[in-house]
Amino acid sequence: MNTTAPTKTWTKTAERPLRSAAKSLGVYLFAHFVGVPVPWKAVRQTDGKALLAHEHERLLVLAAAGEQVPPVVAFDGDAMVTGDVGTTLEHLLHRIPAADRLPLMCAASADLAGFHARGHWHGGAQARNLTWDGHRFARIDFEERLHPGLPLETVQRYDALQLVFSLARFLEPLGPQAVQAVLNAYRDTWSQSRPEAPPAASLQAFLRPLLPRLRRIDRLASWSTRLDGSRELIRLRTVLEGMTAFVEEARG
């Protein structure tokens, strides 16, 4: 838990722009596509004060549990001031040498697994919402309201998937084996922390039914000359190959 007074702070207000209906629909469709049946009301943001109060509560609970989250400096219902917890992983990956990226991504994946093994969930586990201060990872942005509406294990696996897809642009140049390495880092930490967890709770079990859906997207997109060579599809194929190797390894 953070105990020192922050020297840099951030302010979030209830009057800030919320997620648009179009973006909410995109989040909703993606979640359902990957097998996470999030309710529409959980992704459609309409009440800034309620979202701010929800995030405030989550930050207090996680801080009390000893997790690395921004310390709440002030909260009055309309605004929340939090301390800084470092540079986002996404920003760091753009800045550091290419050779240093995979170890940092694997460390982030393992850290997420440890966070999950301690019984927590994020809801927005993309690289932009994970920070690194040179010593430890921390998590920011806890507005999502996915649990208890969805089972904890489902939301945790969704977190892992969000992280991997958000790293796709950095993983693609390294090849499918890098995707597999990031997934292995999550699996290994989870298995060491939760050896009693049933096989059905594993990340491999969550990903297995998703692979055919991703392959269908790949096949459909390959019919288009424009899409077939797009960066997005190339990244998707890299992630798909890495996920397939990860899942097949569990069967071997």
C-alpha positions as CSV (number, residue, x, y, z in Angstrom):
1,M,0.0,0.0,0.0
2,N,1.2,3.5,-0.8
3,T,2.2,5.3,2.4
4,T,4.2,8.4,1.3
5,A,2.5,11.6,0.3
6,P,2.4,11.9,-3.5
7,T,4.4,14.7,-5.1
8,K,2.3,14.6,-8.3
9,T,-1.5,14.3,-8.4
10,W,-4.3,13.7,-10.9
11,T,-7.8,15.0,-10.7
12,K,-10.8,13.2,-12.2
13,T,-14.2,14.9,-12.1
14,A,-17.8,13.7,-12.5
15,E,-18.3,16.1,-15.3
16,R,-15.6,14.6,-17.5
17,P,-16.6,13.1,-20.9
18,L,-18.0,9.6,-20.6
19,R,-17.8,6.7,-22.9
20,S,-19.9,7.3,-26.0
21,A,-22.8,5.0,-27.0
22,A,-20.7,3.9,-30.1
23,K,-17.7,3.1,-28.0
24,S,-19.8,1.3,-25.4
25,L,-21.3,-0.8,-28.2
26,G,-17.8,-1.7,-29.3
27,V,-16.8,-2.8,-25.8
28,Y,-20.0,-4.7,-25.4
29,L,-19.6,-6.6,-28.8
30,F,-16.0,-7.4,-28.2
31,A,-16.7,-8.8,-24.7
32,H,-19.5,-11.0,-26.0
33,F,-17.4,-12.1,-28.9
34,V,-14.6,-13.4,-26.6
35,G,-17.2,-15.1,-24.4
36,V,-17.7,-12.6,-21.6
37,P,-21.4,-11.8,-21.4
38,V,-21.1,-8.3,-19.9
39,P,-24.5,-6.6,-19.4
40,W,-25.1,-3.5,-21.4
41,K,-25.7,-1.4,-18.3
42,A,-22.2,-2.3,-17.2
43,V,-20.5,-0.8,-20.2
44,R,-22.8,2.1,-21.0
45,Q,-21.6,5.0,-19.0
46,T,-24.2,7.6,-18.2
47,D,-23.7,8.8,-14.6
48,G,-20.3,10.4,-14.0
49,K,-20.9,10.7,-10.2
50,A,-21.8,7.1,-9.8
51,L,-18.7,6.0,-11.8
52,L,-16.5,8.2,-9.7
53,A,-18.0,6.9,-6.5
54,H,-17.5,3.3,-7.7
55,E,-13.9,3.9,-8.5
56,H,-13.3,5.7,-5.2
57,E,-14.6,2.7,-3.3
58,R,-12.6,0.2,-5.3
59,L,-9.4,2.2,-4.8
60,L,-10.0,2.3,-1.0
61,V,-10.7,-1.4,-0.9
62,L,-7.6,-2.4,-2.9
63,A,-5.3,0.0,-1.0
64,A,-6.6,-1.5,2.3
65,A,-5.7,-5.0,0.8
66,G,-2.1,-3.8,0.2
67,E,-2.5,-3.6,-3.6
68,Q,-0.6,-1.0,-5.7
69,V,-3.2,1.6,-6.7
70,P,-3.2,5.4,-6.8
71,P,-3.6,6.8,-3.2
72,V,-6.8,8.8,-2.8
73,V,-5.8,12.3,-1.7
74,A,-9.2,13.9,-1.7
75,F,-12.8,13.0,-2.7
76,D,-16.0,15.0,-2.4
77,G,-18.4,13.2,-4.7
78,D,-17.8,15.5,-7.7
79,A,-14.0,15.2,-8.0
80,M,-11.3,12.8,-6.9
81,V,-7.6,13.6,-6.5
82,T,-5.2,10.7,-6.6
83,G,-1.4,10.4,-6.4
84,D,0.8,9.4,-9.3
85,V,2.0,5.8,-9.5
86,G,4.4,5.9,-12.4
87,T,4.4,5.8,-16.2
88,T,2.0,3.6,-18.0
89,L,3.2,0.3,-19.5
90,E,2.0,1.4,-22.9
91,H,4.1,4.6,-22.8
92,L,7.2,2.7,-21.5
93,L,7.0,0.1,-24.3
94,H,7.2,2.9,-26.9
95,R,10.3,4.3,-25.2
96,I,12.5,1.4,-24.1
97,P,14.8,-0.6,-26.4
98,A,13.1,-3.4,-28.3
99,A,15.2,-6.0,-26.6
100,D,13.8,-5.0,-23.2
101,R,10.1,-5.1,-24.2
102,L,9.4,-8.9,-23.8
103,P,10.8,-9.2,-20.3
104,L,8.7,-6.2,-19.2
105,M,5.5,-7.6,-20.8
106,C,6.1,-11.0,-19.2
107,A,6.6,-9.3,-15.8
108,A,3.4,-7.4,-16.3
109,S,1.5,-10.5,-17.2
110,A,2.9,-12.3,-14.1
111,D,2.0,-9.4,-11.9
112,L,-1.6,-9.5,-13.2
113,A,-1.8,-13.2,-12.4
114,G,-0.6,-12.5,-8.8
115,F,-3.2,-9.8,-8.5
116,H,-5.9,-12.2,-9.6
117,A,-4.6,-15.0,-7.3
118,R,-5.1,-12.7,-4.4
119,G,-8.8,-12.5,-5.3
120,H,-8.9,-9.3,-7.2
121,W,-10.0,-8.1,-10.6
122,H,-9.3,-5.0,-12.7
123,G,-11.9,-4.7,-15.4
124,G,-9.7,-2.5,-17.6
125,A,-6.3,-4.4,-17.6
126,Q,-5.0,-2.9,-20.9
127,A,-1.4,-1.7,-21.0
128,R,-2.6,1.9,-20.7
129,N,-4.0,1.2,-17.3
130,L,-1.0,-0.5,-15.8
131,T,2.0,1.6,-14.6
132,W,5.6,0.9,-13.7
133,D,7.7,3.1,-11.5
134,G,10.9,1.2,-11.9
135,H,10.3,-1.0,-8.9
136,R,6.7,-2.2,-9.0
137,F,3.5,-2.3,-11.1
138,A,0.4,-0.5,-10.2
139,R,-3.1,-0.3,-11.6
140,I,-5.2,2.7,-12.5
141,D,-8.8,3.3,-13.8
142,F,-11.3,1.2,-11.9
143,E,-14.5,2.5,-13.4
144,E,-15.7,-0.8,-14.9
145,R,-18.5,-2.5,-13.1
146,L,-18.2,-6.1,-14.2
147,H,-18.2,-8.0,-10.8
148,P,-20.3,-9.2,-9.0
149,G,-22.5,-9.2,-12.1
150,L,-20.1,-11.6,-13.7
151,P,-18.2,-14.5,-11.9
152,L,-14.9,-13.4,-10.6
153,E,-13.0,-16.0,-12.6
154,T,-14.6,-14.8,-15.9
155,V,-13.7,-11.2,-15.2
156,Q,-10.1,-12.2,-14.3
157,R,-9.7,-14.1,-17.6
158,Y,-11.1,-11.2,-19.4
159,D,-8.5,-9.0,-17.8
160,A,-5.7,-11.3,-19.1
161,L,-7.2,-11.2,-22.6
162,Q,-7.4,-7.4,-22.5
163,L,-3.7,-7.2,-21.5
164,V,-2.6,-9.5,-24.3
165,F,-4.6,-7.7,-27.0
166,S,-3.4,-4.3,-25.8
167,L,0.2,-5.6,-26.2
168,A,-0.4,-6.9,-29.7
169,R,1.5,-4.0,-31.5
170,F,4.6,-4.8,-29.4
171,L,4.3,-8.6,-29.6
172,E,3.8,-8.8,-33.3
173,P,7.4,-7.9,-34.3
174,L,8.6,-10.6,-31.9
175,G,6.4,-13.3,-33.3
176,P,3.9,-15.9,-31.8
177,Q,6.5,-17.2,-29.4
178,A,6.4,-13.8,-27.6
179,V,2.6,-14.1,-27.2
180,Q,3.1,-17.6,-25.8
181,A,5.8,-16.3,-23.4
182,V,3.4,-13.6,-22.0
183,L,0.6,-16.1,-21.6
184,N,3.0,-18.6,-20.0
185,A,4.1,-15.9,-17.5
186,Y,0.5,-15.5,-16.4
187,R,-0.2,-19.2,-16.3
188,D,3.0,-20.0,-14.3
189,T,2.3,-17.4,-11.6
190,W,-1.3,-18.3,-11.4
191,S,-0.5,-22.0,-11.0
192,Q,2.1,-21.4,-8.4
193,S,-0.2,-19.1,-6.4
194,R,-3.4,-21.2,-6.8
195,P,-2.4,-24.9,-7.2
196,E,-5.8,-26.0,-5.9
197,A,-7.7,-24.2,-8.7
198,P,-9.7,-26.6,-11.0
199,P,-8.6,-27.0,-14.6
200,A,-11.9,-25.3,-15.8
201,A,-10.6,-22.1,-14.2
202,S,-7.4,-22.0,-16.2
203,L,-6.6,-19.4,-18.9
204,Q,-6.2,-22.2,-21.4
205,A,-9.8,-23.4,-20.8
206,F,-11.0,-19.8,-21.3
207,L,-9.1,-19.3,-24.5
208,R,-9.9,-22.7,-26.2
209,P,-13.4,-21.8,-27.4
210,L,-12.2,-18.3,-28.5
211,L,-9.7,-19.6,-31.0
212,P,-12.2,-20.8,-33.6
213,R,-13.9,-17.4,-33.5
214,L,-10.6,-15.6,-34.1
215,R,-9.8,-18.0,-37.0
216,R,-13.2,-17.1,-38.6
217,I,-12.3,-13.4,-38.5
218,D,-9.0,-14.2,-40.1
219,R,-10.6,-16.1,-42.9
220,L,-13.2,-13.5,-43.6
221,A,-10.7,-10.7,-43.6
222,S,-8.4,-12.6,-45.9
223,W,-11.0,-12.2,-48.7
224,S,-10.2,-8.4,-48.7
225,T,-7.0,-7.3,-50.2
226,R,-7.0,-4.2,-48.1
227,L,-7.7,-6.0,-44.8
228,D,-5.5,-9.0,-45.5
229,G,-2.3,-6.9,-45.3
230,S,-3.5,-4.5,-42.6
231,R,-1.4,-4.1,-39.4
232,E,-4.4,-5.0,-37.3
233,L,-4.9,-8.3,-39.1
234,I,-1.2,-9.1,-38.9
235,R,-1.2,-8.5,-35.2
236,L,-4.3,-10.6,-34.8
237,R,-2.7,-13.5,-36.6
238,T,0.4,-13.2,-34.4
239,V,-1.8,-13.3,-31.3
240,L,-3.9,-16.1,-32.6
241,E,-0.8,-18.3,-33.4
242,G,0.6,-17.6,-30.0
243,M,-2.6,-18.4,-28.2
244,T,-3.0,-21.6,-30.2
245,A,0.5,-22.8,-29.2
246,F,-0.3,-21.9,-25.6
247,V,-3.6,-23.8,-25.6
248,E,-2.2,-26.8,-27.4
249,E,0.7,-27.0,-25.0
250,A,-1.8,-27.6,-22.2
251,R,-3.2,-30.6,-24.1
252,G,0.3,-32.1,-24.7
